[in-house]
Amino acid sequence: MVDLSVDIAGLKLKNPIMPASGTFSEELAEVFDLDCLGAHVTKTITRGLRDGNPTPRVCEVGGSMLNSIGIPSKGVGAFLDKVVPFYRAYETPLVVSISGNTADEFARLCSEVTVEGVAAIEVNISCPNIEEDGKAFAIRPSSTYDVMRKLRAATHLPLWAKLTPNTGETPEVARAAQEGGADALVVANTLLAMAINIRTRRPKLGNLMGGLSGPSLKPIALRMAYQCAKSTTIPVIGCGGISTAEDVIEFLIAGATAVQVGTATFINPTAMVTVIAELERYLQREKLSSVRELIGTLIDGEQKEGVVFMEAAP
Amino acid sequence: MTSVLTRAAPAIGGRAQPVVFERDLGVLANDPVNGEYMRLVLAAPRDMLDLCRAGQFFNLLCPVLGGETPYLRRPMSIYGFYPERGELHFLYKVAGAGTRALAKLRAGDTLNVMGPLGQGFRIDDDWQRLVLVARGVGLATLAPLALEANRLGRHLTAICSARHPDLLMSIDYFRDLGAEIVPVTDADGTSSLEHLEGLIEERIAGPGIDAFYTCGSNRLLTLLQRIGKRHGIPGEIALEQQMACGLGMCHCCVRPFRKGDKTVQLRVCREGPVFDIQEAMPW
């Protein structure tokens, strides 16, 4: 019997597999028993109502996808009344993803979702779709630190900061998040991208630009997860293009403690269930008693010293 | 008996129970129907088919075949479902990478499907005389309605529109299920809105119409909304939108609907794909 459990800043997960925010909701319970997952992560909400972006909100690009959903939200009241109670029926811990247009609004929502039944709060300081051509808190260390300080003061629950790949300062932003009070880092969100229909010469997304997710994002997210694990002392949760147990193992070796599976669930709704089973088989085959034995075991020798400077391809 | 064509997830111990299947199904046939359409016949388990309702859809994992590399699943409405013979049918037009790959499937291959998904057509107890109006492949979306009407013993009139009589879809399908067929075509000039309106008004004045069903066409939608309002006849429309997850998680497939004096965004995959005809908004 192998031990799949991991610990994220004091929160024990029965396995390191959880959904990525925005690719998971109550509806998935119609496909499989959600209690098999390490954690439940809800779609990002904002305090107030949001309609989201114009359609088309999705298109595919060479074995991956772009989306510009725009965080439609029914607001915090509906979330606390309907969504949080749904997950109380499960043993799996609930992680609530939140976002805000200003640090104060964000912090207020952080306080409002600090309720019974919520085990941790994922603060989406990285969503590239919402403000100023995709600029987000987690693009710069200073704005990351400032918003994390306010969020930290708003809750006693563990805070997971979801970082963005749309930055050239990954290690600095990761450290700023830790210094600002993050208990863990989710690395990372989607990468700002676009696609054009050459026949109509129009953007394929109604919002012009959107976030890239799926297998083509994986090497980028893996590089960032590695950098974040090296430059901070808090757990890293890998996220980006993960669809197989092999992908998971790669992230764990790079230094992630757990992972989130996102777009893969759209292709195979039971992807997370399969990944958990395959991960368990891999550990048995490799005669490893715990999945934790994989974490941060990359043989990176002297090269690791350069990690902070490696924002440009060598 | 009211036909409750929506899916209620039974809750046991406060938790939703799995009611959506994700399965590899065997391909029994995949053949051209006329110059433009293909019919795919899959061998499906009884428990999956028993859950299917007219108007619902499946999200198909199109194969990577013949140089096509579709990535996201493709939503496709159910064309026919036959629990007694273990068959699930789809009708499609080859249009993009997904359907080009689908068209390469041969008997003996497998196709991964997820479903049944979404809300199907509603047929109330007192809706005895049903009228569907559709054009082209839209007739395929409405075809299972004929199955359901037949099972419930309701009278169905199918007003089938096409450019040319050769392109009239699913006429035999409707006829075999006891539907009355009214073909209208561009070629003989009978498919104009004025002519359709006249046809429908005659029926309302004669035997009467209890409900309308349509899909796919803005012109038909606005026509049926107008007639429906004038006579207080309810109706439903099956709508499409680009989707990703098909389950309601991603919020990619929203469309605007009128609810009272407000406009709301609803998910085609979840709150639909069948909607109240008066709430639908022309596009």
Chai-1 contact restraints between the chains, C-beta under 6 A:
chainA,res_idxA,chainB,res_idxB,connection_type,confidence,min_distance_angstrom,max_distance_angstrom,comment,restraint_id
A,F24,B,M249,contact,1.0,0.0,6.0,A-B,restraint_1
A,S25,B,M249,contact,1.0,0.0,6.0,A-B,restraint_2
A,E27,B,L247,contact,1.0,0.0,6.0,A-B,restraint_3
A,E27,B,G248,contact,1.0,0.0,6.0,A-B,restraint_4
A,E27,B,M249,contact,1.0,0.0,6.0,A-B,restraint_5
A,A29,B,A16,contact,1.0,0.0,6.0,A-B,restraint_6
A,E30,B,A9,contact,1.0,0.0,6.0,A-B,restraint_7
A,E30,B,A16,contact,1.0,0.0,6.0,A-B,restraint_8
A,E30,B,P18,contact,1.0,0.0,6.0,A-B,restraint_9
A,E30,B,V19,contact,1.0,0.0,6.0,A-B,restraint_10
A,E30,B,V20,contact,1.0,0.0,6.0,A-B,restraint_11
A,V31,B,P18,contact,1.0,0.0,6.0,A-B,restraint_12
A,V31,B,V20,contact,1.0,0.0,6.0,A-B,restraint_13
A,F32,B,P18,contact,1.0,0.0,6.0,A-B,restraint_14
A,D51,B,Q265,contact,1.0,0.0,6.0,A-B,restraint_15
A,P56,B,Q242,contact,1.0,0.0,6.0,A-B,restraint_16
A,R57,B,C252,contact,1.0,0.0,6.0,A-B,restraint_17
A,V58,B,Q242,contact,1.0,0.0,6.0,A-B,restraint_18
A,V58,B,A244,contact,1.0,0.0,6.0,A-B,restraint_19
A,V58,B,C252,contact,1.0,0.0,6.0,A-B,restraint_20
A,E60,B,Y71,contact,1.0,0.0,6.0,A-B,restraint_21
A,E60,B,L72,contact,1.0,0.0,6.0,A-B,restraint_22
A,G63,B,Y71,contact,1.0,0.0,6.0,A-B,restraint_23
A,I69,B,H251,contact,1.0,0.0,6.0,A-B,restraint_24
A,P72,B,H251,contact,1.0,0.0,6.0,A-B,restraint_25
A,A89,B,G14,contact,1.0,0.0,6.0,A-B,restraint_26
A,A89,B,R15,contact,1.0,0.0,6.0,A-B,restraint_27
A,F266,B,A244,contact,1.0,0.0,6.0,A-B,restraint_28
A,F266,B,C245,contact,1.0,0.0,6.0,A-B,restraint_29
A,P269,B,E22,contact,1.0,0.0,6.0,A-B,restraint_30
A,P269,B,M114,contact,1.0,0.0,6.0,A-B,restraint_31
A,T270,B,E22,contact,1.0,0.0,6.0,A-B,restraint_32
